[in-house]
Amino acid sequence: MKLRTVAEIAQAHDGSLGIAHSYIDVLSRHNVTDIKFQMHFAEEESSQFDSFRVDIFPQDISRYNYWKRIAFSEAQWEGLKKHCDENGVNMIVSPFSDYAVDVCKRIGITSVKIGSGEMFNDSLIAKCAQEFPELILSSGMSSWADLDRALSLQTIRFNKSLYLLHCTSQYPTPLESVGLNNIEMLACRYRCKTGLSDHSGRLAPIIMAVAQGYTQMVEFHVTFSRDCFGPDASSSIELSELALLMDLLRDIEVLTLNKTSKDAVSSGLQKTRDLFTKSIFTRRELHPGCITSIEDFVMKKPGIFISQDRLSSFIGRTVVNFITAGQPVKEEDFE
């Protein structure tokens, strides 16, 4: 099987359509098999409680404002997809809302990746699995128990092409925390195609992952320069990486000596998980006495309130207190 090399642009374009297109031109000349974007729509996925991961956004008053500023229209996304097609590379998209999934479907996307923070969003996963022939899952914020639960979803297992990528959700990831040993464990445990989604900004983890023999896909963030503005710049590989060659032997030595475990969610990871996952919010006003339905709720960041994976427990319940729209749900407001 040919190795899939996925160059992740993510937010490196900073909302500039021209820069996004220039990345496609440059990366396609480097013969990557896939180019990946993240599709964000602020009003569909974020809330006023959403806080920045890193403090580098002087022009954005909030993370919601940042998502809104860098968003592309559907027509612009369609143009990016066409550009990838013309350059002979597959365009992968990570959608972060149902609306983004619908846009992906309309513009002809066939490969979608579920980001680490969305691995607890069963409804989004199910919709993607049903709508697209290829599904890529990232394990960065999941324990083994979390992955067992996600991979047990019938909609996932019947997907035509399924990849499960080992990932460490630290930006950038220290070499001693990369944990390449987990790739073999993923392959043996779930019997699907596996690989690495890297945030180290270095070449050695990618090379070592491929050398292990369990990797069919490698994903890595790219940037014109790590001096560029953006939340992922320090976690990205520069388009010119000649200086890293001399570091390679030392990097590989570090990689072979350090292993990690996914038996439990660490306290540090829990903070990141809370930031990237979503909670249950009210979509509209709820009045005492009404019986709730799925239409009454929406999943929004951050994940510090009642988790999105408890949505089913709030459907069909009686409201006991008046709840305004856009509020995180509370157990005491329902019978």
Secondary structure, DSSP 8 states (H G I E B T S, - for coil): ---EEEEE-TTTTTT-HHHHHHHHHHHHHTT-SEEEEEE--HHHH--TT---SSS--TT-SSHHHHHHHH---HHHHHHHHHHHHHTT-EEEEEE-SHHHHHHHHHHT--EEEE-GGGTT-HHHHHHHHHH-SEEEEE-TT--HHHHHHHHT-HHHHT-SEEEEEEE---SS--GGG--THHHHHHHHHH-SEEEEEE-S-SSHHHHHHHHHT--SEEEEEEES-TTSSSTTGGGSEES--GGGGGGHHHHHHHHHH-----SS--HHHHHHHHHHS-EEEESS-B-TT-B--GGGEEEES-SSSSBGGGGGGGTT-BB-S-B-TT-B--GGGB-
